[in-house]
């Protein structure tokens, strides 16, 4: 008698292997989704949809309410193009300066001991808690026509730049600071004992570890500066082709009662440009985080 033996092991059924070939199914990672967690997931998705996704979808839908031609007409008007260029340019420069100076401030707070460090920690968080219009008023009081220090920046791009630096100050500091606190200093001390100078130690050992955090802080500063309005409205004077930013153009369009529907669509189109810009930089930030996680 001939005994036929199944060539496929019994354990193959546990990994999804059939007689058609050896094929493994992708196993789920993490805890199984129970009814209670399923309800929580549904509530979370619904809440996020009501607060974020649906309003943003409404803005995008309004932007294309007059078709692609209406969208391009809205964002290619000379004054709008100038405002968008100024907004993006300021956001880029602010992100770069914050990446450098924010890292320096975080380094001083973590690696230096001095009196008043607690006060400095509190001051850094002030722009987070301060209403943006109050920040604008503070800038106007300091750099306005009756400036107590004799510097007038109202209606200038320098005034916009300084104000954006003020409101975006905490992002890089608070992103880099935890990384510096978590770093082990044994490698730095070993390199110093072998004759490496402080700049070399920072460039070869410290910078590679904090670089993702520096980039993250700069990206967050860029996203914040891209859509800032309240702190800039008082010091900008809204001068077309000079200090008018994209947010001011949006507000002006919404106040135009003569062509209400058309102006609203144009405002939504400009807002969509800012939305896409912020979404792109945040997506790049997420990709950077995943790449760093894979390397780690």
C-alpha positions in Angstrom: 0.0 0.0 0.0 1.3 3.4 -0.9 0.8 6.2 1.7 0.4 9.7 0.3 1.9 12.4 2.4 0.8 16.0 2.0 3.9 17.9 1.1 2.6 21.0 2.8 3.3 21.0 6.5 0.5 21.4 8.9 2.1 24.5 10.3 1.8 26.1 6.9 -1.9 26.8 7.5 -0.9 29.1 10.4 1.2 31.3 8.1 -1.2 31.3 5.1 0.7 28.8 2.9 -1.4 26.9 0.4 -0.7 24.3 -2.2 -0.2 27.0 -4.8 3.2 28.1 -3.3 4.8 29.3 -0.1 3.1 32.6 0.7 3.1 34.4 4.0 0.4 36.7 5.1 1.2 39.9 6.8 0.5 39.6 10.4 -1.2 42.4 12.3 1.0 44.3 14.7 -0.3 45.6 18.0 -3.3 44.7 20.1 -6.5 43.5 18.5 -9.3 46.0 18.0 -12.0 45.2 20.6 -15.5 46.7 20.5 -14.6 49.3 23.1 -11.5 50.4 21.2 -13.5 50.4 18.0 -16.0 52.8 19.5 -13.2 55.0 20.7 -11.6 55.0 17.2 -15.0 55.9 15.7 -15.5 58.8 18.1 -11.9 60.1 17.5 -12.3 60.0 13.7 -15.7 61.7 13.9 -14.4 64.4 16.2 -11.4 65.1 14.0 -13.6 65.2 10.9 -16.0 67.7 12.4 -13.1 70.0 13.7 -10.6 69.6 10.9 -11.4 67.6 7.8 -14.9 68.8 7.0 -14.0 72.6 7.4 -10.9 72.2 5.3 -12.7 70.3 2.7 -15.3 73.1 2.6 -12.6 75.7 2.0 -11.1 73.6 -0.9 -14.5 73.1 -2.4 -15.2 76.8 -2.2 -11.8 77.6 -3.8 -12.8 75.6 -6.9 -16.4 76.8 -7.0 -15.8 78.7 -10.2 -13.7 76.0 -11.7 -10.0 75.7 -12.3 -10.0 79.0 -14.3 -11.5 80.9 -11.3 -8.9 79.4 -9.0 -5.9 80.4 -11.2 -7.4 83.8 -11.7 -7.6 84.3 -8.0 -4.1 83.3 -7.2 -2.4 85.0 -10.2 -3.5 88.5 -9.6 -0.5 90.8 -9.3 -1.2 91.9 -5.7 -2.0 88.3 -4.6 1.2 87.0 -6.2 3.2 89.6 -4.4 1.6 88.8 -1.1 2.2 85.1 -1.5 5.9 85.6 -2.5 6.4 87.8 0.6 4.6 85.4 2.9 6.6 82.4 1.7 9.9 84.3 1.6 9.5 85.5 5.2 8.5 82.1 6.4 11.6 80.5 4.8 14.0 83.1 6.4 12.2 82.8 9.7 12.5 79.0 9.7 16.3 79.2 9.0 17.0 81.8 11.7 14.9 79.9 14.2 16.8 76.7 13.4 20.1 78.4 14.2 19.2 80.6 17.1 16.7 78.2 18.6 19.3 75.5 18.7 21.7 77.9 20.3 19.2 78.9 23.0 18.3 75.2 23.7 22.1 74.5 24.0 22.6 77.3 26.5 19.6 76.2 28.6 20.7 72.5 28.7 24.5 72.8 28.9 25.0 76.0 30.9 24.2 76.8 34.5 23.4 80.4 35.2 21.1 82.5 37.4 17.8 83.4 35.8 17.6 80.2 33.7 14.1 79.5 35.1 13.0 83.0 34.0 14.4 82.5 30.6 12.5 79.1 30.3 9.2 81.0 31.2 9.9 83.8 28.7 10.4 81.3 25.9 6.9 79.9 26.4 5.2 83.4 26.4 4.5 83.5 22.6 2.7 80.2 23.0 0.2 81.6 25.5 0.0 85.1 24.3 -2.8 86.0 21.9 -1.4 87.0 18.6 -3.1 90.3 18.5 -1.4 91.2 21.9 1.9 90.2 20.3 1.2 92.6 17.5 0.3 95.4 20.0 3.6 94.7 21.8 5.5 95.1 18.5 3.6 98.2 17.7 4.3 99.7 21.1 8.0 99.0 20.7 8.6 99.8 17.1 5.7 102.2 16.3 5.8 105.9 15.5 6.5 106.7 19.2 9.0 104.0 19.7 10.7 104.2 23.1 14.0 102.9 21.6 13.9 105.2 18.5 13.4 102.4 16.0 10.3 102.5 13.7 9.4 99.3 11.8 5.8 99.9 11.1 5.0 99.3 7.4 8.4 97.6 6.8 9.3 94.1 5.9 11.8 94.1 8.8 9.0 94.7 11.2 7.1 91.7 9.8 10.3 89.6 10.1 10.9 90.6 13.7 7.3 89.9 14.6 7.4 86.5 13.1 10.6 85.7 15.0 8.8 86.6 18.2 5.8 84.4 17.7 7.8 81.4 16.4 10.5 81.5 19.0 9.5 78.5 21.0 9.3 75.9 18.2 12.9 75.0 17.7 13.9 75.6 21.3 11.2 73.2 22.6 12.0 70.7 19.9 15.7 70.5 20.4 15.9 70.9 24.1 14.4 67.4 25.0 16.9 65.7 22.6 19.8 67.5 24.2 18.6 66.5 27.7 18.3 62.8 26.6 21.8 62.6 25.1 24.5 60.6 26.8 27.7 62.7 27.2 30.1 59.8 27.5 31.0 59.9 23.8 31.5 63.7 23.9 33.8 63.4 26.9 35.8 60.6 25.2 36.3 62.6 22.1 37.4 65.6 24.1 39.9 63.4 26.0 41.3 62.3 22.7 42.0 65.9 21.7 38.9 66.8 19.7 38.1 70.5 20.0 34.6 71.6 21.0 33.6 72.6 17.5 34.7 69.2 16.2 32.8 67.4 19.0 29.6 69.4 18.2 29.9 68.9 14.4 30.8 65.2 14.5 28.9 63.9 17.6 26.1 66.3 18.7 24.8 67.7 15.5 24.0 64.4 13.8 21.8 63.5 16.8 20.0 66.8 17.1 19.7 67.5 13.4 16.2 65.9 12.9 14.9 67.9 15.9 16.4 71.1 14.4 14.7 70.5 11.1 11.5 69.7 12.8 11.6 73.0 14.7 12.4 74.9 11.5 9.5 73.2 9.7 7.0 74.0 12.5 8.2 77.6 12.4 7.7 77.8 8.7 4.2 76.4 9.0 3.3 78.9 11.7 4.8 81.9 9.9 3.0 80.9 6.7 -0.4 81.4 8.2 0.2 84.1 10.8 -2.1 87.1 10.8 -3.0 88.6 14.2 0.5 89.6 15.2 1.3 91.1 11.8 -1.9 93.1 11.0 -1.0 96.1 13.2 2.7 96.5 12.2 2.3 95.7 8.5 0.0 98.6 7.5 -1.2 96.3 4.7 0.7 98.1 1.9 0.1 96.3 -1.4 3.3 95.1 -3.1 5.3 96.0 0.0 4.0 94.6 3.3 0.7 93.0 2.5 0.8 89.3 3.4 -1.4 86.5 2.1 -3.6 86.4 5.3 -4.3 90.1 4.9 -5.4 89.6 1.3 -7.8 86.8 2.4 -9.3 89.1 5.1 -9.7 91.9 2.6 -11.4 89.7 0.1 -13.9 88.6 2.7 -14.7 92.2 3.5 -15.4 93.1 -0.1 -19.2 93.4 -0.2 -19.4 94.5 -3.9 -18.5 91.1 -5.3 -19.3 89.0 -2.2 -19.5 85.5 -3.8 -16.5 86.0 -6.2 -14.4 87.6 -3.4 -15.2 84.7 -1.1 -14.1 82.2 -3.7 -10.9 84.1 -4.3 -10.2 84.2 -0.5 -10.7 80.4 -0.4 -8.4 79.9 -3.3 -5.6 81.9 -1.5 -6.3 80.0 1.7 -6.0 76.7 -0.2 -2.5 77.7 -1.4 -1.5 78.3 2.2 -3.1 75.0 3.3 -1.3 73.0 0.6 2.0 74.6 1.5 1.6 73.8 5.2 0.4 70.3 4.4 3.5 69.6 2.2 6.0 70.8 4.9 4.2 68.7 7.6 4.3 65.7 5.3 8.0 66.1 4.7 8.4 66.4 8.5 6.6 63.1 9.0 8.7 61.4 6.3 11.8 62.7 8.1 10.6 61.3 11.4 10.0 57.9 9.9 13.3 57.8 8.3 15.0 58.6 11.5 13.0 56.0 13.3 14.0 53.3 10.8 17.7 54.3 11.2 17.3 54.1 15.0 
